[in-house]
Amino acid sequence: MTPFRILKQIKVMKEEIESVLMKDPQVKSGVEMVLNILKEIEVDGETMQYIIEQVGMEEQMLKQLKEIYE
């Protein structure tokens, strides 16, 4: 898969997520707050993996990432 195609798929997925979740102002505000915290602490890969495991999203993330990178 070419880098261009990967970027295009990421954009489509981002738009789908935003269209479902980000329409709710409370959800959007909460997501933006979490993103700002993660950026502020400069979260690394291992910590992000821990966070994903703690929220029970390992399988979902694996599925989504496989769709993008395979």
KAVENCOR-V450397 format. One record per pair of residues at least 4 apart in sequence whose C-alpha atoms are under 6 Angstrom apart, sorted by the first residue. I is the first residue (numbers start at 1). GAP is how many residues later the second one is. D is the distance in Angstrom with one decimal. If there is no record, write none. Layout:
I_GAP_D, I_GAP_D
This chain:
6_62_6.0, 10_4_6.0, 15_4_5.9, 17_4_5.9, 18_4_4.5, 22_6_4.8, 36_4_6.0, 38_4_6.0, 38_5_5.5, 52_5_5.3, 52_6_5.9, 53_5_5.6, 61_4_5.9, 62_4_6.0, 66_4_5.5
